[in-house]
Every structure is written in C-alpha cells, then in structure tokens.
Amino acid sequence: MSTIDLKPLRKQFPALQKVDNGRARIFLDGAGGTQVPQMVIDAMLDYFINTNANYGGYYKTSMATDEMLINIRKDVADFINAASWKEIILGPNMTTLTFNLAWALSRDLKPGDEVVITRLDHGANMDAWKTLKDRGAVIRYIEVNTDDCSLDYQMASQVINDKTKLVAVGLASNAVGNINDVIRLAALAHNAGALVFADAVHYAPHFPIDVMKLECDFLVYSAYKCFGPHVGFLWGKKEHLTRINPYRPWPVDDKVPQKYNLGTPNMEGFAGARAAVDYIAGIGVDYGQKFKNTLPAFKGKRLDLKTGMAAVAEYELGLSKLLFKGLKDIKGVNVYGITDIERFDERCPTFSFTMDGLTSADICRKMSGEDIYVWNGEDGLGALELVEYLDVVKIGGLLRVSIEHYNTEAEINRFLEVLDSLSGK
Ligand SMILES: Cc1ncc(COP(=O)(O)O)c(C=O)c1O
C-alpha cells in the first residue's frame, strides 16, 4: 500500500482536470515534460505582477529578482544535496548548459585526449561532447548489452584509461528507463584522472538525487521534467566552476555565476521552478514520514525533499509493475530495457516497446484519439544512436509510455485496455 494519496495531490494540477469528449486527458509522457501544480503557475504570475525586473539594479523589484535568483540556487542545492548553493548555475535547459560547458572544457584539451560517452544516452549528452572532436579529442563509447540495454561495465573499464579527460553518462535513460551505475563509472573515471558529467534530466522526477554520494563533478537537470517551467540547472564542484573559463560576452567578469550567464535569465521560469521544488518538499511533509529514519544524514527542507522523492519512487514502482504485467499479456508487444521485475529498482517508470503490425506513430495517433498522450519514437526519442543500435527505426521506432507520480492505476489500466484493443489478436 502506497503512502501517497493521489486525490488531493492531483487536484493541485489544473492540466489533470481537463476533460475532452467527456474524458479526462491521460498524460503518459512525463519524459517529454511533466505537468505543473497550481503553485508553480501562481509563482510565475506573482513574479510578473510583483517583482518583474532585470537583475542587478538598485530598485525594489530588481533587488527582489536578485534575491529570487539566489533562492532558486539554494532550492536546487537542497534538491540535489549540493555542498553549497554557490555550486548551482542557472540556464535555459540541459542542452544549452551542456554545450556551453563542453566548449569551456575544450580549452583544456590536447589532440589525442579522450572523452567517453555511452550509447544509451540522450543526444544532448552525446553531441555536446562529440563537438570536441574539432579540438582533436577522440570520442570513445561505452556500448549497451542488447538484451536489457544495460551499460557494458566490463567495456567501460577498458575504454576509460589514462587518456580519458571526461566521462559523460546519464543517471537514467529517457528512451528505455534503465538507471546507470554512475558511482561505478565515476570510480573508474576518477582513478584515471578524468572528470564525470552526469545527466539527471530523466532521473530527477523519479528518485532522490545526492550529488555528494554520486561522486560526479557535474550534474544537469531541467525543471520542466520535474513539475516546473522550461529552465535548467548545472551543478559543478566549486573548484571546477571557479577554474573553468566559459565563452561569454564581457570575458573580464570572471565571477561565478556571472561568467556562466549567456544573456538575461528566464526570471519568471526560475520563480516557478522555486515553487516546483516546494511542491516536492510538500510531498515529503505529507507522505514521506515513513522514510525519515532511513535518511539520518538529512534535516529540514533537504529531508523533506528526500522523503518526498522516496514516496514518489515507491508509488511509481507499483505503477511500473502494473504497466509491465499488462504489456506482457498483450500480443505482439516487445518491451526494451530491464524487463525482470526483480530488477525494477534499476529502472524508471518509463517503458518503451514495439508492437507487431503498428508503428509507434500509429499507436500514438490512436491513443490520442482516446485522449491518451504517449510519445512516438520513430525519430529516436532523443536517443537516436540507441534506437538505431537496437535496429527498431525500420519497424516504426519505440512507443514510449512514461509514468509520473500523478498518474493513477485507472489511467494505466485504460492505456492497457486501448493497447490491447489495437493488438492483432
Ligand atoms: C535524458 C535527457 N537528457 C537531456 C535532455 C535534454 O534536455 P533539455 O530539453 O532540458 O535540453 C532530455 C530531454 O528530453 C532528456 O530526456
């Protein structure tokens, strides 16, 4: 029995109340972007009405904006358990932050230096690093095992060597849901003297994050996959953020975070993102009590955020099992990623599959006709290299169903019922 009570929780999301053709919309595409609670919308409205200004000025609204920009960094530091809020950089999204960091780090590269990426990752966490080939870097891959899409850690221990300067890896795959053993890769990388960059975009809405435990050097995630607006965050260890010299206007200003700013930040977005963090802490206060004694290292808001995400993870595991058991019983469905229920703690509630006789776009259109929103993957779900490697593009790509904690058992059952009606039985 889960601790989360969905009724009051779902009420907080205006989008979840929308009804078309007499039916409530069913959002099963959290991996593409989550819905937002009213408190996020209110915070953005409040920003526009009460404190809208450019930052760095000497009048009231500008000073309030400066304070808000500090507070969102404190909130994100709490969410990911950073040593200091000064280690948080604000940006428009994960992709922009990652490309900018890659170009900044390229200043230190020599021809022949190696950068390691994985075949499982989102394109943003591959292509940013692949641009370093222009600086003479050699890009090396950690491949995936085709049976369960897990990373080949044996191969990782050979690929990561004393020429490696950076290892870029996702905490979880947005395409098939697998969670990666980033701690293991970080140990290999650090033994080789390399930096570790972790993409937490897909993992962040599902599990607690603790950058101190992960042992990585950088971590990125985006608020819009985590119940907030379209903004992103980069965390980096203080010594790296201070040393790195990003490309920017006014290069004379070498302070953190100013030197990482490319233009005016999305203030209303960061105001909304603050409320999204508060929303998660609220889940901790309301439903996270039973996890408290498993988290002795945390106090205050950090504890509420951790217990909130623990409650989310527990609830989502139940929905994952329900969905997967249903998928297994439908004729012609082939699920990718980890399919052993005993190992579901190694995956997110994100399931991608092919279905005999139908492309992913066919299924999406039919689902949309039933007011069920899922994502079609003929263009790769952002993880094109993986999808090509799995050789599923020619059969119409992977259909992705991605669950969030605001989804219900009834929604999963309805999705399964419609899918079953489409199967060629
Ligand atoms: C795992 C993963 N990494 C990176 C990205 C890119 O994030 P953004 O849209 O914030 O640039 C996405 C977007 O879907 C993603 O799922």
The ligand as an SDF file (V2000), in Angstrom:
LIG
                    3D

 16 16  0  0  0  0  0  0  0  0999 V2000
   17.7790   12.2840  -20.5670 C   0  0  0  0  0  0  0  0  0  0  0  0
   17.6700   13.6290  -21.2190 C   0  0  0  0  0  0  0  0  0  0  0  0
   18.7620   14.3980  -21.2930 N   0  0  0  0  0  0  0  0  0  0  0  0
   18.7390   15.6070  -21.8470 C   0  0  0  0  0  0  0  0  0  0  0  0
   17.5780   16.1200  -22.3870 C   0  0  0  0  0  0  0  0  0  0  0  0
   17.5950   17.4900  -22.9630 C   0  0  0  0  0  0  0  0  0  0  0  0
   17.0490   18.3520  -22.0140 O   0  0  0  0  0  0  0  0  0  0  0  0
   16.6500   19.8670  -22.3400 P   0  0  0  0  0  0  0  0  0  0  0  0
   15.3690   19.8090  -23.1120 O   0  0  0  0  0  0  0  0  0  0  0  0
   16.4850   20.4750  -20.9960 O   0  0  0  0  0  0  0  0  0  0  0  0
   17.7340   20.4660  -23.1190 O   0  0  0  0  0  0  0  0  0  0  0  0
   16.3980   15.3610  -22.3390 C   0  0  0  0  0  0  0  0  0  0  0  0
   15.1700   15.8620  -22.9340 C   0  0  0  0  0  0  0  0  0  0  0  0
   14.2590   15.1400  -23.2340 O   0  0  0  0  0  0  0  0  0  0  0  0
   16.4580   14.0810  -21.7390 C   0  0  0  0  0  0  0  0  0  0  0  0
   15.3750   13.3160  -21.6330 O   0  0  0  0  0  0  0  0  0  0  0  0
  1  2  1  0
  2  3  1  0
  2 15  2  0
  3  4  2  0
  4  5  1  0
  5  6  1  0
  5 12  2  0
  6  7  1  0
  7  8  1  0
  8  9  2  0
  8 10  1  0
  8 11  1  0
 12 13  1  0
 12 15  1  0
 13 14  2  0
 15 16  1  0
M  END
$$$$
